[in-house]
Amino acid sequence: MDQVSLVIILLAALLIPLIMAKFKINSLPTAVMEIIVGIVIGPSVFNFVNTSDLISQLSTIGVIVLLFLSGLEIDFSLFKKRRTALTPLEQKNAVNTPKYSPVRLSVYAYSTIIVLSLLLAAAFKVSGLFSDFWLAAILFGTISLGIVIAALKEQELLSKAFGQTILLISVFGELVPMMGLTLYASVYGSNSQSLWLLLLILAVAALLLLRFKPFFRFYQNINKSTTQLDIRLAFFLIVTMVTVAESVGAENILGAFVAGIVLKLLNPIETTRERLDAIGYGFFIPIFFITTGVDLNLRTLLTSGKTLLLIPLFFLAYMVAKIGGYWVLKLRFKQANALAGTALTATTMTMVLAVLRVAKSMKTITSDQSGAFLLAALLTCVISPLIFNKFYSAEKEDLVKTAVHFIGANLSTVPVAQQLRKGWYDVSMYTNHPENYQTYHAQVPVTLMENFTAQDLQDHGVFDTDILVLGHIDAERNYELAKAAKAYGVRRIIVRFEDRNVLNEHEDELRELGVEVYNTPEANITLLRALIESPSTLLLLNDTENSIYEVRVLNHLYTDVQIKNLQFAQDITISQVIRNRKLIAPNGNTTIMYGDRLIFTGNKQTAAQIRQALATAN
């Protein structure tokens, strides 16, 4: 019978994503749907599944792996002090940038959550609806980091200030309740040890971090499919930290969470994380979520009048506890986005499940109360993402185009500028030839300058750009201006050299500085050779609808996906994949990895949008 129940649970875990994809159910997180399906196949509805010792053990492993992966989600770079050496363009843009950083906003926002959670817990205690003040405060202060990350990834917001702020608030929403739960279990738990023993968990974590950090790169160098040393290390960390946590009277989920933080600080490669996600979300974690739904007997819960009253009250408490963040987020973001972000941080599930699991083992909460807390958390997972997706829209600071400044308006630069203006670029051109100004200023934005000295260009803001193209015919002047622009702080500089002698003299120096150079005669030679060896090249060059693009894949939505399964596979042709400085001839079964550089062709309108989507970090 145990095996039959497990087979049904695994079948449900397999079918849920397929059904959600088939019917395009995007508003609900997969974890919520798994709990709902667990309710349906459990005693609440059809009674197909009953929990057994085997399923309970797998469920326990599932919550341990879930908290381990939650610790692995934390991006500690967000807490680091940002560099102060801004480029002049960044300094110029910073004048109009709000002074509230994501870290500062998140601290303010979560401080309001702590205060409101304590007030709400006190209100429930005074009213007699729920008497455990500290447990209620912990539960009201929780935020589901996994669901928040999924929502932010879907909107491609993790690399933006808004996404970083909401992410940090959610990190606090797991870290602080986790610490609170540990202290709660230590004080009120029957099996708890002295509080000072909890420091052993941190001591062991620090020892593991120091012990394995020097060898982690060595592991990655010798790692292969038959050894999977990084995965073995991950499970060693989990088992070690869980054992230590239980030995000092803390909860196993705290040990798992700390183990995830330790592995994160070891800076594993992206594929390590992907394989751990595959193990966790592919097997253990769905069992945990579905089993959670199975254990919820709605027939019993909904017969209690007090439980029916508690469900909407707990739901309101979850939402109201986060409402203070709205006014904090308004300090930097649009009103609608402040509302969207506040709603998203009201999403709670992962830590609620963990806290309730501990509270039930300590017998400090009844099954009816636990069920009411859980069903209220389910409601937040249904309603909050809907509110977020309804109200969020891009911030003005996220819609800034890439600035490209051309020095020199001529037949080589003007056509390029005209085409770039149709895409996601803000193009400006500068010339010191009045006749060129008269010829081109009606076609593209051209500014006429008397001199092209470095000081004049600085004074006119020409160096305040993301990309500087030195397309002047004078090679010596281009060389001098390239050095001046690099010293000024321009991030990317492209220089034209028609005189090969000048290029030979300065090429090594410029490449050492990171300056990109090109020579028209050499480009023509390369083109002619390409036409001889590959006649179809001419068709592409003469095609006014299509063009060649190169992009580095930074968007996780398109990584670990075969080319044939890309949603825009029919719109582009990927000709080369550059991975670890090696060329790969791709086919439909080639899997796109994070950091790959793709060389592809496609329609100039759709391909530019696809290029931007692939390059958007999340």
C-alpha positions as CSV (number, residue, x, y, z in Angstrom):
1,M,0.0,0.0,0.0
2,D,2.9,2.3,0.8
3,Q,4.3,1.8,-2.7
4,V,0.9,2.4,-4.3
5,S,0.6,5.8,-2.5
6,L,4.1,6.7,-3.5
7,V,3.4,5.8,-7.2
8,I,0.3,8.0,-7.1
9,I,2.2,10.9,-5.6
10,L,5.0,10.6,-8.2
11,L,2.4,10.4,-11.0
12,A,0.8,13.5,-9.7
13,A,4.2,15.2,-9.6
14,L,4.7,14.3,-13.2
15,L,1.3,15.4,-14.5
16,I,1.0,18.7,-12.7
17,P,3.6,20.6,-14.8
18,L,2.2,19.1,-17.9
19,I,-1.4,20.0,-17.2
20,M,-0.3,23.6,-16.1
21,A,1.6,24.0,-19.4
22,K,-1.3,22.5,-21.4
23,F,-3.9,24.8,-20.0
24,K,-1.5,27.8,-19.6
25,I,-1.9,28.1,-15.8
26,N,0.7,30.7,-15.1
27,S,-0.8,32.6,-12.3
28,L,-0.3,29.9,-9.7
29,P,3.1,28.7,-8.5
30,T,3.7,25.0,-9.1
31,A,4.2,24.4,-5.3
32,V,0.7,25.7,-4.7
33,M,-0.8,23.5,-7.4
34,E,1.0,20.5,-5.8
35,I,-0.5,21.2,-2.4
36,I,-4.0,21.6,-4.0
37,V,-3.6,18.3,-5.9
38,G,-2.4,16.7,-2.6
39,I,-5.7,17.9,-1.0
40,V,-7.7,16.4,-3.9
41,I,-6.0,12.9,-3.8
42,G,-5.9,12.8,0.0
43,P,-8.6,12.2,2.6
44,S,-10.2,15.6,1.9
45,V,-11.7,14.4,-1.4
46,F,-10.9,11.1,-3.1
47,N,-8.7,9.4,-0.4
48,F,-6.4,7.8,-2.9
49,V,-3.3,8.4,-0.8
50,N,-2.5,8.1,2.9
51,T,0.8,9.0,4.4
52,S,3.1,6.2,5.6
53,D,6.5,6.1,7.2
54,L,8.2,5.9,3.8
55,I,6.3,8.9,2.4
56,S,6.8,10.8,5.7
57,Q,10.6,10.2,5.5
58,L,10.7,11.3,1.8
59,S,8.7,14.4,2.7
60,T,11.1,15.2,5.5
61,I,14.0,15.0,3.1
62,G,12.0,17.2,0.7
63,V,11.7,20.0,3.2
64,I,15.4,19.7,4.1
65,V,16.4,19.9,0.4
66,L,13.9,22.8,-0.1
67,L,15.4,24.9,2.8
68,F,18.9,24.0,1.5
69,L,18.1,25.3,-1.9
70,S,16.5,28.4,-0.3
71,G,19.8,29.1,1.4
72,L,21.5,28.7,-2.0
73,E,19.1,31.3,-3.5
74,I,20.5,34.1,-1.4
75,D,22.7,36.5,-3.4
76,F,25.2,37.9,-0.9
77,S,26.6,40.3,-3.5
78,L,23.6,42.5,-3.0
79,F,24.8,43.2,0.6
80,K,28.2,44.2,-0.6
81,K,29.1,47.9,-0.7
82,R,28.9,49.1,-4.2
83,R,32.0,50.5,-5.9
84,T,32.4,54.2,-5.5
85,A,34.4,54.7,-8.7
86,L,31.6,55.5,-11.0
87,T,32.2,56.5,-14.6
88,P,31.4,60.1,-15.4
89,L,28.2,58.9,-17.3
90,E,27.1,57.1,-14.2
91,Q,27.8,60.1,-12.0
92,K,25.8,62.3,-14.4
93,N,22.9,59.9,-14.4
94,A,23.1,59.5,-10.6
95,V,22.1,63.1,-10.1
96,N,18.5,62.1,-10.9
97,T,18.7,58.7,-9.3
98,P,16.9,58.3,-5.9
99,K,19.3,58.0,-3.0
100,Y,17.6,54.9,-1.6
101,S,19.5,51.8,-2.5
102,P,17.9,48.3,-2.6
103,V,19.7,47.3,0.6
104,R,18.5,50.4,2.4
105,L,14.9,50.1,1.2
106,S,14.8,46.4,2.1
107,V,16.0,47.0,5.6
108,Y,13.4,49.7,6.1
109,A,10.6,47.6,4.6
110,Y,11.3,44.5,6.6
111,S,11.6,46.6,9.8
112,T,8.0,47.6,9.2
113,I,7.1,43.9,8.7
114,I,8.6,43.0,12.1
115,V,6.7,45.8,13.9
116,L,3.4,44.9,12.2
117,S,3.9,41.2,12.8
118,L,4.4,41.8,16.5
119,L,1.4,44.1,16.7
120,L,-0.8,41.5,14.9
121,A,0.4,38.7,17.1
122,A,-0.5,40.8,20.2
123,A,-3.9,41.5,18.8
124,F,-4.6,37.7,18.2
125,K,-3.4,37.0,21.8
126,V,-5.5,39.7,23.4
127,S,-8.6,38.6,21.4
128,G,-8.0,35.0,22.4
129,L,-8.1,33.8,18.8
130,F,-4.5,32.5,19.0
131,S,-2.6,32.7,22.2
132,D,1.0,31.9,21.1
133,F,2.4,35.4,20.6
134,W,5.9,34.5,19.4
135,L,4.8,31.7,17.0
136,A,2.2,34.0,15.4
137,A,4.8,36.8,15.0
138,I,7.2,34.4,13.3
139,L,4.5,33.2,10.9
140,F,3.2,36.6,10.0
141,G,6.8,37.8,9.2
142,T,7.5,35.0,6.7
143,I,7.9,35.5,3.0
144,S,8.3,32.7,0.4
145,L,11.6,33.4,-1.2
146,G,11.2,30.7,-3.9
147,I,7.9,32.0,-5.1
148,V,9.2,35.6,-5.1
149,I,12.2,34.6,-7.2
150,A,10.1,32.7,-9.7
151,A,7.8,35.7,-10.2
152,L,10.8,38.1,-10.5
153,K,12.5,35.8,-13.0
154,E,9.4,35.6,-15.1
155,Q,9.3,39.4,-15.4
156,E,13.2,39.5,-15.9
157,L,13.6,41.8,-12.8
158,L,16.3,40.2,-10.8
159,S,19.0,42.4,-12.4
160,K,17.0,45.6,-11.8
161,A,16.8,47.8,-8.7
162,F,13.1,46.9,-8.1
163,G,13.8,43.2,-8.4
164,Q,16.8,43.4,-6.1
165,T,14.8,45.3,-3.5
166,I,12.0,42.8,-3.4
167,L,14.5,39.9,-3.4
168,L,16.3,41.3,-0.4
169,I,13.1,41.9,1.5
170,S,12.2,38.2,0.8
171,V,15.7,37.1,1.9
172,F,15.0,38.8,5.3
173,G,11.6,37.1,5.2
174,E,13.3,33.8,5.4
175,L,16.4,34.6,7.4
176,V,14.8,36.4,10.3
177,P,11.9,33.9,10.8
178,M,14.4,31.1,10.6
179,M,16.4,32.7,13.4
180,G,13.2,33.4,15.3
181,L,12.1,29.8,14.9
182,T,15.4,28.5,16.2
183,L,15.2,30.7,19.3
184,Y,11.5,29.7,19.8
185,A,12.3,26.0,19.6
186,S,15.3,26.4,21.9
187,V,13.2,28.2,24.6
188,Y,9.9,26.3,24.4
189,G,11.0,22.9,23.0
190,S,11.2,20.0,25.4
191,N,14.3,18.6,23.7
192,S,16.2,21.9,23.4
193,Q,19.7,22.4,24.7
194,S,21.3,25.6,26.0
195,L,21.0,28.6,23.6
196,W,24.8,29.0,23.5
197,L,25.0,25.6,21.8
198,L,23.4,27.1,18.7
199,L,26.6,29.0,18.1
200,L,28.1,25.6,17.3
201,I,26.0,25.5,14.1
202,L,27.7,28.7,13.0
203,A,31.1,27.5,14.1
204,V,30.8,24.3,12.1
205,A,29.5,26.2,9.1
206,A,32.5,28.6,9.3
207,L,34.8,25.6,9.6
208,L,33.3,23.8,6.6
209,L,33.5,27.0,4.5
210,L,37.2,27.6,5.4
211,R,38.0,23.9,4.9
212,F,36.5,23.5,1.5
213,K,37.0,26.9,-0.1
214,P,40.6,26.2,-1.1
215,F,39.7,22.9,-2.7
216,F,36.5,23.9,-4.4
217,R,38.2,25.1,-7.6
218,F,40.2,21.8,-7.6
219,Y,37.0,19.9,-7.3
220,Q,35.6,21.7,-10.3
221,N,38.7,21.0,-12.3
222,I,38.5,17.2,-11.8
223,N,34.7,17.0,-11.6
224,K,33.2,14.7,-14.2
225,S,29.9,12.8,-14.8
226,T,31.0,9.6,-13.0
227,T,32.1,11.5,-9.9
228,Q,29.9,14.5,-9.5
229,L,32.1,15.8,-6.7
230,D,30.2,19.1,-6.3
231,I,26.9,17.2,-5.7
232,R,28.6,14.8,-3.3
233,L,30.0,17.9,-1.4
234,A,26.5,19.4,-1.3
235,F,24.9,16.4,0.3
236,F,27.8,16.1,2.7
237,L,27.2,19.7,3.8
238,I,23.5,19.0,4.2
239,V,23.9,15.8,6.3
240,T,26.7,17.4,8.4
241,M,24.8,20.6,9.2
242,V,21.5,18.7,9.8
243,T,23.3,16.4,12.2
244,V,24.9,19.3,14.1
245,A,21.6,21.2,14.3
246,E,19.7,18.2,15.7
247,S,22.6,17.5,18.1
248,V,22.4,20.9,19.7
249,G,18.6,20.8,20.0
250,A,17.9,23.0,16.9
251,E,15.7,22.0,14.0
252,N,17.0,20.1,11.0
253,I,15.7,22.8,8.6
254,L,18.1,25.3,10.2
255,G,21.0,23.1,9.5
256,A,19.8,22.6,5.9
257,F,19.4,26.3,5.4
258,V,22.9,27.1,6.8
259,A,24.3,24.3,4.5
260,G,22.8,26.1,1.5
261,I,24.4,29.4,2.6
262,V,27.8,27.6,3.0
263,L,27.6,26.2,-0.5
264,K,26.6,29.5,-1.9
265,L,29.6,31.2,-0.4
266,L,31.8,28.6,-2.0
267,N,30.7,30.0,-5.4
268,P,29.6,26.9,-7.2
269,I,29.4,27.0,-11.0
270,E,25.9,27.4,-12.6
271,T,25.6,23.8,-13.6
272,T,26.1,22.7,-10.0
273,R,23.0,24.7,-9.0
274,E,21.1,23.3,-12.0
275,R,21.8,19.7,-11.0
276,L,20.8,20.3,-7.4
277,D,17.6,22.0,-8.6
278,A,17.0,18.9,-10.7
279,I,17.4,16.5,-7.8
280,G,15.3,18.7,-5.4
281,Y,12.5,19.9,-7.6
282,G,12.5,16.8,-9.7
283,F,11.9,14.3,-6.9
284,F,12.0,15.2,-3.2
285,I,10.4,18.7,-3.1
286,P,7.2,17.7,-5.0
287,I,6.7,14.8,-2.6
288,F,6.9,17.2,0.3
289,F,4.3,19.7,-1.2
290,I,1.9,17.0,-2.3
291,T,2.2,15.2,1.1
292,T,1.5,18.5,2.8
293,G,-1.8,18.7,0.9
294,V,-2.6,15.1,1.7
295,D,-2.1,15.7,5.4
296,L,-4.7,18.6,5.2
297,N,-8.1,17.0,5.9
298,L,-10.5,19.7,4.9
299,R,-13.5,17.6,5.9
300,T,-12.3,17.9,9.5
301,L,-10.9,21.4,9.3
302,L,-14.0,23.0,7.7
303,T,-16.4,21.6,10.3
304,S,-14.9,23.8,13.0
305,G,-16.5,27.2,13.2
306,K,-13.3,28.7,14.8
307,T,-11.2,27.3,12.0
308,L,-13.5,28.9,9.4
309,L,-13.1,32.2,11.2
310,L,-9.3,31.9,11.6
311,I,-8.6,31.3,7.8
312,P,-9.7,34.8,6.6
313,L,-8.2,36.4,9.7
314,F,-4.8,34.7,9.2
315,F,-4.9,35.6,5.5
316,L,-5.6,39.3,6.4
317,A,-2.8,39.2,9.0
318,Y,-0.3,37.8,6.4
319,M,-1.2,40.7,4.0
320,V,-1.5,43.5,6.6
321,A,1.9,42.5,8.1
322,K,3.6,43.5,4.7
323,I,1.6,46.6,4.0
324,G,4.1,48.9,5.6
325,G,6.5,48.1,2.8
326,Y,4.2,50.0,0.4
327,W,5.2,53.4,1.7
328,V,8.9,52.4,1.8
329,L,8.9,51.2,-1.8
330,K,7.1,54.4,-2.8
331,L,10.3,56.3,-1.8
332,R,11.9,55.1,-5.1
333,F,9.4,53.3,-7.3
334,K,6.1,54.1,-8.9
335,Q,2.9,53.8,-6.9
336,A,1.6,50.9,-8.9
337,N,4.9,49.1,-8.6
338,A,5.1,49.8,-4.8
339,L,1.7,48.1,-4.6
340,A,2.8,45.2,-6.8
341,G,6.0,44.7,-4.8
342,T,4.1,44.8,-1.5
343,A,1.6,42.2,-2.7
344,L,4.4,39.9,-3.9
345,T,6.2,40.0,-0.5
346,A,2.9,39.0,1.1
347,T,3.3,35.6,-0.6
348,T,4.2,33.1,2.1
349,M,4.4,29.3,2.0
350,T,7.9,27.7,2.4
351,M,8.7,29.0,5.8
352,V,5.1,28.6,7.0
353,L,5.3,24.9,6.2
354,A,8.6,24.7,8.0
355,V,7.4,26.6,11.1
356,L,4.2,24.7,11.3
357,R,6.1,21.4,11.0
358,V,8.3,22.4,14.0
359,A,5.3,23.8,16.0
360,K,3.3,20.5,15.6
361,S,6.3,18.4,16.7
362,M,6.6,20.6,19.8
363,K,2.8,20.3,20.3
364,T,2.5,24.1,20.6
365,I,-0.3,24.3,17.9
366,T,-3.4,22.3,17.2
367,S,-4.1,20.6,13.9
368,D,-7.0,23.0,13.3
369,Q,-4.8,26.0,13.9
370,S,-2.1,24.6,11.7
371,G,-4.5,23.9,8.9
372,A,-5.9,27.5,9.1
373,F,-2.4,29.0,8.9
374,L,-1.6,26.8,5.9
375,L,-4.8,27.4,4.0
376,A,-4.4,31.2,4.6
377,A,-0.9,30.9,3.2
378,L,-2.3,29.1,0.2
379,L,-4.6,32.0,-0.4
380,T,-1.6,34.5,-0.4
381,C,0.1,32.3,-3.0
382,V,-3.0,32.5,-5.3
383,I,-3.9,36.2,-4.8
384,S,-0.5,37.9,-4.4
385,P,1.1,36.9,-7.7
386,L,-2.2,37.9,-9.5
387,I,-1.9,41.4,-7.9
388,F,1.8,41.6,-8.8
389,N,1.3,40.7,-12.5
390,K,-1.7,43.1,-12.7
391,F,0.0,46.2,-11.4
392,Y,3.7,45.9,-12.3
393,S,5.1,47.9,-15.2
394,A,8.7,48.8,-16.1
395,E,10.3,51.6,-14.1
396,K,11.6,54.7,-16.0
397,E,15.1,53.9,-15.0
398,D,14.9,50.5,-16.6
399,L,13.9,51.9,-20.0
400,V,17.1,53.8,-20.6
401,K,18.6,53.1,-24.0
402,T,22.2,52.3,-24.6
403,A,24.0,55.5,-25.5
404,V,26.3,55.4,-28.6
405,H,28.3,58.5,-29.6
406,F,30.0,58.6,-33.0
407,I,33.0,61.0,-33.5
408,G,33.0,61.5,-37.2
409,A,30.0,61.7,-39.6
410,N,30.8,60.1,-42.9
411,L,29.7,57.3,-45.2
412,S,31.1,54.7,-42.9
413,T,29.4,55.9,-39.7
414,V,26.1,57.5,-40.7
415,P,24.4,54.3,-42.2
416,V,25.3,52.4,-39.0
417,A,23.9,55.2,-36.8
418,Q,20.7,55.2,-38.8
419,Q,20.1,51.5,-38.3
420,L,21.0,51.6,-34.6
421,R,18.4,54.3,-34.0
422,K,15.7,51.9,-35.0
423,G,16.8,49.6,-32.1
424,W,17.4,50.0,-28.4
425,Y,20.1,52.7,-28.8
426,D,20.3,56.4,-28.2
427,V,22.6,57.6,-31.0
428,S,24.5,61.0,-31.3
429,M,27.0,62.0,-33.9
430,Y,29.7,64.7,-33.8
431,T,31.7,66.3,-36.6
432,N,34.1,69.1,-37.1
433,H,33.4,69.4,-40.9
434,P,30.7,71.9,-41.8
435,E,30.0,70.3,-45.1
436,N,29.4,66.9,-43.5
437,Y,27.1,68.5,-41.0
438,Q,25.1,70.1,-43.8
439,T,24.9,66.7,-45.6
440,Y,23.9,64.5,-42.7
441,H,22.3,66.5,-39.9
442,A,18.8,66.0,-41.4
443,Q,19.2,62.2,-41.4
444,V,20.7,61.7,-37.9
445,P,21.4,63.8,-34.8
446,V,24.7,65.5,-35.7
447,T,26.4,68.2,-33.6
448,L,29.0,70.5,-35.3
449,M,32.1,71.2,-33.2
450,E,35.0,73.5,-34.0
451,N,37.7,71.3,-32.5
452,F,38.0,67.6,-31.7
453,T,40.4,67.9,-28.8
454,A,39.9,65.7,-25.8
455,Q,39.0,68.6,-23.5
456,D,36.5,70.0,-26.0
457,L,34.8,66.5,-26.2
458,Q,34.7,66.2,-22.5
459,D,33.2,69.7,-22.1
460,H,30.5,68.8,-24.7
461,G,29.7,65.5,-22.9
462,V,30.8,63.4,-25.9
463,F,32.6,61.0,-23.5
464,D,29.5,60.6,-21.4
465,T,28.3,57.5,-23.2
466,D,28.1,53.7,-23.0
467,I,29.8,53.1,-26.3
468,L,32.1,55.5,-28.1
469,V,32.8,55.0,-31.8
470,L,35.9,56.9,-33.2
471,G,35.1,56.8,-36.9
472,H,37.2,59.8,-38.0
473,I,39.5,59.3,-40.9
474,D,42.5,60.7,-39.0
475,A,44.1,57.6,-37.4
476,E,46.5,59.5,-35.1
477,R,43.6,61.6,-33.8
478,N,41.5,58.5,-33.2
479,Y,44.4,57.0,-31.2
480,E,44.9,60.0,-29.0
481,L,41.1,60.3,-28.4
482,A,40.8,56.6,-27.6
483,K,43.4,56.9,-24.8
484,A,41.7,60.1,-23.5
485,A,38.3,58.4,-23.5
486,K,39.6,55.4,-21.7
487,A,41.2,57.5,-19.1
488,Y,38.0,59.4,-18.7
489,G,36.1,56.1,-18.0
490,V,34.2,55.2,-21.1
491,R,33.5,51.5,-20.8
492,R,33.5,50.5,-24.5
493,I,35.5,52.2,-27.2
494,I,35.6,51.2,-30.9
495,V,38.3,52.8,-33.1
496,R,38.7,53.0,-36.9
497,F,42.2,52.9,-38.3
498,E,42.5,53.3,-42.1
499,D,46.3,53.7,-41.8
500,R,47.8,50.3,-41.2
501,N,51.1,51.8,-40.1
502,V,49.5,53.7,-37.3
503,L,47.5,50.6,-36.3
504,N,50.6,48.4,-36.2
505,E,52.3,50.9,-34.0
506,H,49.5,51.2,-31.4
507,E,47.5,48.1,-31.7
508,D,49.0,46.1,-28.8
509,E,48.7,49.2,-26.5
510,L,45.1,49.7,-27.4
511,R,44.1,46.1,-27.0
512,E,45.8,46.0,-23.6
513,L,43.6,48.9,-22.6
514,G,40.5,47.0,-23.9
515,V,39.9,49.3,-26.9
516,E,38.4,47.5,-29.9
517,V,40.0,48.4,-33.3
518,Y,39.0,47.8,-36.9
519,N,40.6,48.4,-40.3
520,T,38.4,48.9,-43.4
521,P,40.8,47.3,-46.0
522,E,41.2,44.2,-43.8
523,A,37.4,44.0,-43.3
524,N,37.0,44.2,-47.1
525,I,39.6,41.4,-47.6
526,T,37.8,39.2,-45.1
527,L,34.4,39.9,-46.8
528,L,35.8,39.0,-50.2
529,R,37.2,35.7,-48.9
530,A,33.9,34.9,-47.3
531,L,32.1,35.5,-50.6
532,I,34.5,33.2,-52.4
533,E,34.3,30.4,-49.8
534,S,30.6,30.9,-48.9
535,P,28.6,32.5,-51.8
536,S,25.5,32.6,-49.6
537,T,27.2,35.4,-47.6
538,L,26.3,37.8,-50.3
539,L,22.6,37.0,-50.0
540,L,22.7,37.8,-46.3
541,L,24.6,41.0,-46.8
542,N,22.2,42.2,-49.5
543,D,19.2,41.2,-47.5
544,T,17.6,44.3,-46.1
545,E,15.3,42.3,-43.8
546,N,17.9,40.1,-42.0
547,S,21.2,40.7,-40.2
548,I,23.8,38.9,-38.1
549,Y,23.8,39.2,-34.3
550,E,26.0,38.1,-31.5
551,V,24.7,37.9,-27.9
552,R,25.9,36.4,-24.6
553,V,23.1,34.4,-22.9
554,L,22.5,35.8,-19.4
555,N,18.8,35.1,-19.2
556,H,18.1,31.9,-17.2
557,L,14.8,31.5,-19.0
558,Y,16.7,30.3,-22.0
559,T,19.5,28.3,-20.4
560,D,19.6,24.5,-20.2
561,V,17.2,24.5,-23.1
562,Q,17.7,22.7,-26.5
563,I,17.8,25.0,-29.5
564,K,14.8,23.3,-31.0
565,N,12.8,24.0,-27.9
566,L,13.5,27.7,-27.8
567,Q,10.2,29.6,-28.1
568,F,11.6,31.7,-31.0
569,A,13.5,28.8,-32.7
570,Q,11.6,29.4,-35.9
571,D,12.5,33.1,-36.0
572,I,16.3,32.9,-36.0
573,T,19.1,30.6,-37.2
574,I,21.9,30.0,-34.8
575,S,25.1,29.4,-36.8
576,Q,27.7,29.3,-34.0
577,V,27.9,28.8,-30.2
578,I,31.0,30.0,-28.4
579,R,31.4,28.2,-25.1
580,N,34.6,28.6,-23.0
581,R,36.3,30.1,-26.0
582,K,35.6,27.1,-28.1
583,L,33.4,27.1,-31.2
584,I,30.5,24.6,-31.3
585,A,28.6,23.8,-34.5
586,P,25.1,23.7,-33.2
587,N,22.1,21.6,-34.1
588,G,18.5,21.3,-32.8
589,N,19.6,19.1,-29.9
590,T,22.4,21.5,-28.7
591,T,21.6,22.7,-25.2
592,I,22.1,26.5,-24.6
593,M,24.2,27.1,-21.4
594,Y,24.5,30.2,-19.3
595,G,27.2,32.4,-20.6
596,D,27.2,31.0,-24.1
597,R,27.8,33.4,-27.0
598,L,25.4,32.9,-29.8
599,I,26.0,34.0,-33.4
600,F,22.7,34.0,-35.2
601,T,20.8,35.6,-38.1
602,G,17.2,36.7,-38.3
603,N,14.8,39.4,-39.2
604,K,16.1,42.8,-38.1
605,Q,12.9,43.6,-36.1
606,T,12.3,40.4,-34.3
607,A,16.0,39.4,-34.0
608,A,16.9,42.6,-32.1
609,Q,14.1,41.9,-29.6
610,I,15.3,38.3,-29.2
611,R,18.9,39.5,-28.7
612,Q,17.8,41.8,-26.0
613,A,15.8,39.1,-24.3
614,L,18.7,36.6,-24.3
615,A,21.1,39.3,-22.9
616,T,18.8,40.4,-20.1
617,A,20.4,39.2,-16.9
618,N,18.0,37.6,-14.4
